[in-house]
Amino acid sequence: MDEAAAAEAVQLIDGEGEFAADSAERFMAAAGVAGCGLSYAVVSIMGPQSSGKSTLLNQLFGTNFREMDAFRGRSQTTKGIWIARCVGVEPCTVVMDLEGTDGRERGEDDTAFEKQSSLFALAISDIVLINMWCHDIGREQAANKPLLKTVFQVMMRLFSPRKTTLLFVIRDKTRTPLEHLEPVLREDIQKIWNSVAKPEAHKDTPISEFFNVQVTALPSFEEKEEQFREQVQQLRQRFSNSIAPGGLAGDRRGVVPASGFLFSSQQIWKVIRENKDLDLPAHKEWMELESDVQSGPVPGFGKKLGYIVDVHMQEYDKEAIYFDEAVRTAKRQLLKSRVLNLVQPAFQKMLAHLRTRALEKYKTELNLTLESGKGFAAAVRDTTESNLNEFDQGCADAVIEQADWDYSKILEKVRRDVEDHTLSIREGKLSELTNHAKEKLRKALVEPVESLFDAAGPSTWASIRNLFKRETEAILPEFQKNLAGFEMESATSEGMVSKLRDYARSIVENKAKEEAGKVLMHMKESHDKDSIPRVWTGKEDVRAIAKDARSAALKLLSVLAAIRWDEKPDKIEKILTSTLLDGSVTSKSKGASASSDPLASTTWEEVSPKYTLITPSQCKSLWKQFKAETEFAITQAVSTQQAHKRGNGRLPPPWAMVAIAVLGFNEIMTLLRNPIYLFLLFVGYLLVKALAVQLDINREFQNGVVPGIISVTAKLIPTLQNILNKVATEQQQQQGHHQDAAAEAPQQQQPPPLLLSPRSPMSELRRPLHMPFSPVRKAVSPSPSSSSSTVTSPRNAGEDQKPRQMVQPDNESNNAYSIV
């Protein structure tokens, strides 16, 4: 902060009474006052014109106020009110130099501006210096008497003023000691105080309740300049820490922050100027009340505001009592109108706060009442009544006696706010109850209905109707009971229950439509479950089983063809059975005209179109598609059954076996008496068994007897040659192995297993490595070239071109190979 710039005096109010806001803002910024918060003090000085006020301030605070030039004579030096900052004093101290009183320059207007400036100084100052001549003390007609009377008069107009320090500075002190001057001055002050008219409440209030009166004296500046300067410096020390408890500033109630000092000062001066001699009081108190009401409701607002207005009007009546009654009455009405217009925005703000508080309180109390279990309508009724009564009482307390303000409109707005919120909560609660009931219906109907459709039968729709009736009779009465707390009309309640019942019907209908859209898949699943897959032994009647499965699928189709809410029977299943199952769709479509076909229609007889899920023509089309897709499964089942019969029919019938035993008894006895024949027969059996395994007789005869005989005949000789070649090769390998074993007798090692070519018939005889070798196989030692020397037969060539399933030979075929 530049101290020189801060000490430079700036005019706050010019000589015409205009507030210099621009220059004041520049001063506040340059002097750094705005950032001081509450740590600042305001000092002002008033006194007769040319009494040395500016000189005293400059000497006391280091300011730069304009001083009178004594060589040019006595004249008005300070016009209006000037402001500067004290240099070198803490806390921040703002000094105001007021225009002197008793000046000849203003003439008739002097008294008005004197009162205005004095009221302004008392309203915003912590310390007021009253500059007076020493020779005026004790004089009845002294120059300070009107000044003191003015100060006391304007002080009485301040509503609940704070205690201001009045520091009387006696100038040009004579030889009379201050101890003798001060009592005389205090006596004069008391006389002036007693002569000033006061409000009834302060009629007997002593001056000490309003002012902290202190007295000091200074010698003449012209005659004793050095002594004057010394005593001024001593006086300066009293302004250090002036705002501390017990300091010179005294009472600090109602002090505005430094950032708002300029704005507050401007508003106070504006009120004072507009009322001229009336000097509308208590502006600072009014501003506090107005500030409080901006942030929230103010308890006792109407009483406080009414008291302020009443005090003002009483002051007007006291000062205007000697004027003409008509003029006085007209001016009073004008004043009252202005006062009410000034305070009405605060009243409207108060009503707005009451409205907001009433609505918020209603919301909170309504929620608490509903949570306690009370019915909705009863809770709304009780909460609404209590809150509206409280709001009405609050509005009545905010109204002042001097005004006939009507708050019925704001009361109606609050009523509408409550109704709108109630309607919103009511709709939310009803929606919550409805959604809860719908969820219960959905859980109670969806899965059971789906299960009933899966097990479709003649009683499916009857079961669905019973399920629907049971669940709705359990859920809807509970829903209707919950609606009783809303105290709605019976027609409205019944309508909501009816809509909920329709919703339950829609659940069933939508599920039926969904299942009808997948009817073909369900029919196929039902058909496969009843007929296929299974092991066909040859004893089952495949056609009968397929017919039963198709009958079940047709019942499912008839169930899903239409929605049946009534118990009235229909002919859908009968028509579908007679047309699609008993007869043939194809034959009927060829042998009969379209008019005689009961399925050549888009509606069912005795069934409403809105309840039709699958039309007759659609049933006909679905049945054709169903038969086409399931016919292959039936044909496959028949083929499997026939193959099973052929597989189990290789043994001769019992009568043939008995005939063979009787007719071949002699041959059997011959074989038993001669073991060589029995041995040769056994060898032949093994050879035939080996050939059967190699030729895969079962597979060859699957395509028929004649093709099987031809195929076996073509492959018989090559297969036999392949077997003999294999045996010869193994014998050669066995002899070579014996020679190698004799040479390597000390080293005993187990030979590796026999490896055969994958194409060789012997590959099917390969044994696992962990199986023990037979005496014949033990002598065989395979060589690396053994697998590559496999003889390729025509049969093998045919197998390369036509792959088949390899059949592992049994023990008998192995024995056959070993014997060969």
Summary of the structure (lengths in Angstrom):
residues: 820
radius of gyration: 62.4
end to end distance: 129.4
largest distance: 185.0
contacts: 2344
relative contact order: 0.04
helix: 65%
strand: 6%
